[in-house]
Amino acid sequence: MSRLLSWIIMVPVALAVISFAVNNRAAVTVDLWPVPFSVEAPLFAVVLASLVGGVVVGGLIAWLSGGRARHRARANARRAAAAEQELSTLRQRLGDIAGDEPAAGPAVPARLDSA
């Protein structure tokens, strides 16, 4: 279903980009002020390159700003793994101490999502 949805979205976008490129072939001069040269390019190439550049820069900024959350998630995953390891070690020690007789308190339930 998602493949069909992506086709439904991408085909009109591709048609719009192609229509824009065909209708805006006029040459424009791109002059980057501090740089001592200018480039002549079709208008559609300048607009599409600007859009692609904006998406790349925006994605890079979003990825960099999410670094703290990714770091926190990795640290929490390490803490959870250490806690799981400690829990299994304590359960094993409790089983060794108690032997076959039941523990004198409520049993700690096993994780349901570990399967």
Solvent accessible surface area in square Angstrom, and as a share of the most:
residue,aa,sasa,rsa
1,M,187,0.84
2,S,89,0.57
3,R,189,0.69
4,L,102,0.51
5,L,95,0.47
6,S,52,0.33
7,W,157,0.55
8,I,102,0.52
9,I,95,0.48
10,M,112,0.50
11,V,67,0.38
12,P,74,0.47
13,V,73,0.42
14,A,46,0.36
15,L,111,0.55
16,A,62,0.48
17,V,60,0.35
18,I,103,0.52
19,S,55,0.35
20,F,69,0.29
21,A,20,0.16
22,V,85,0.49
23,N,114,0.58
24,N,37,0.19
25,R,170,0.62
26,A,70,0.54
27,A,65,0.51
28,V,49,0.28
29,T,87,0.51
30,V,44,0.25
31,D,97,0.50
32,L,101,0.50
33,W,220,0.77
34,P,108,0.68
35,V,53,0.30
36,P,137,0.86
37,F,119,0.49
38,S,62,0.40
39,V,75,0.43
40,E,124,0.56
41,A,22,0.17
42,P,50,0.31
43,L,60,0.30
44,F,56,0.23
45,A,38,0.29
46,V,43,0.25
47,V,52,0.30
48,L,47,0.23
49,A,68,0.53
50,S,72,0.47
51,L,109,0.54
52,V,96,0.55
53,G,32,0.31
54,G,45,0.43
55,V,111,0.64
56,V,95,0.55
57,V,85,0.49
58,G,37,0.35
59,G,41,0.40
60,L,98,0.49
61,I,109,0.55
62,A,64,0.50
63,W,149,0.52
64,L,111,0.55
65,S,87,0.56
66,G,22,0.21
67,G,23,0.22
68,R,186,0.68
69,A,53,0.41
70,R,88,0.32
71,H,105,0.47
72,R,133,0.49
73,A,60,0.47
74,R,128,0.47
75,A,30,0.23
76,N,77,0.40
77,A,62,0.48
78,R,143,0.52
79,R,174,0.63
80,A,52,0.40
81,A,64,0.49
82,A,64,0.50
83,A,57,0.44
84,E,63,0.28
85,Q,119,0.53
86,E,104,0.47
87,L,53,0.26
88,S,59,0.38
89,T,57,0.33
90,L,86,0.43
91,R,82,0.30
92,Q,123,0.55
93,R,138,0.50
94,L,94,0.47
95,G,40,0.38
96,D,110,0.57
97,I,139,0.70
98,A,23,0.18
99,G,47,0.45
100,D,157,0.81
101,E,124,0.56
102,P,123,0.77
103,A,48,0.37
104,A,118,0.92
105,G,44,0.42
106,P,134,0.84
107,A,89,0.69
108,V,90,0.52
109,P,110,0.69
110,A,67,0.52
111,R,109,0.40
112,L,175,0.87
113,D,103,0.54
114,S,85,0.55
115,A,138,1.07
